[in-house]
């Protein structure tokens, strides 16, 4: 239903503040998230509540990603 599209999660990866700082990533930056030969490009969103080493991606945007992922600008 088109009128409900606003409820879909954004195509973004949430990163812990410490990880984003270490990687030189700011909210809104385009980043590549990779795992085992699969990668997706998403917008970064910094989340001060996430602990270092944790990322969060909505299932519909994660595709084949799983386990440990690598994030790069």
C-alpha positions in Angstrom: 0.0 0.0 0.0 1.7 3.2 -1.1 0.1 5.3 1.6 2.0 3.2 4.2 5.5 3.6 2.7 6.5 6.1 5.3 6.5 3.2 7.9 9.2 1.3 6.1 12.7 1.5 7.7 15.2 3.7 6.0 18.1 2.2 4.0 20.7 2.9 6.6 23.2 1.2 8.9 23.3 2.3 12.5 26.8 2.6 13.9 28.1 3.1 17.5 29.5 6.5 18.0 33.0 5.2 18.9 33.2 3.0 15.7 32.0 5.9 13.5 34.6 8.2 14.9 37.4 5.6 14.4 36.3 5.0 10.8 35.8 8.7 10.0 32.1 8.3 9.3 29.5 10.9 10.0 25.7 10.6 10.0 24.4 10.7 6.4 27.6 9.4 4.8 27.3 6.7 2.2 29.1 3.6 3.4 29.6 0.1 2.1 28.7 -2.8 4.5 30.3 -6.1 3.5 30.4 -9.7 4.6 31.8 -12.8 2.8 31.8 -11.3 -0.7 28.4 -9.6 -0.4 28.0 -5.9 0.1 25.4 -3.2 0.2 25.6 0.6 0.2 23.7 2.3 2.9 23.5 5.7 4.7 25.2 5.9 8.1 23.3 6.9 11.2 25.3 7.3 14.4 23.5 5.9 17.5 25.0 6.8 20.8 23.1 3.9 22.5 24.8 1.2 20.5 27.9 -0.3 22.0 31.2 -0.4 20.0 31.4 -3.3 17.5 27.6 -3.5 17.0 25.8 -2.3 13.8 22.1 -2.5 13.1 20.4 -2.8 9.7 16.8 -3.5 8.9 16.4 -7.0 7.5 14.9 -5.7 4.2 18.1 -3.8 3.6 20.6 -6.3 4.9 20.2 -8.7 2.0 22.6 -11.6 2.3 24.7 -9.9 5.0 25.1 -11.8 8.3 27.5 -12.4 11.1 30.5 -10.1 11.3 30.3 -7.2 8.8 32.9 -4.7 7.7 31.9 -1.0 7.3 33.9 1.3 5.1 33.4 4.8 3.8 
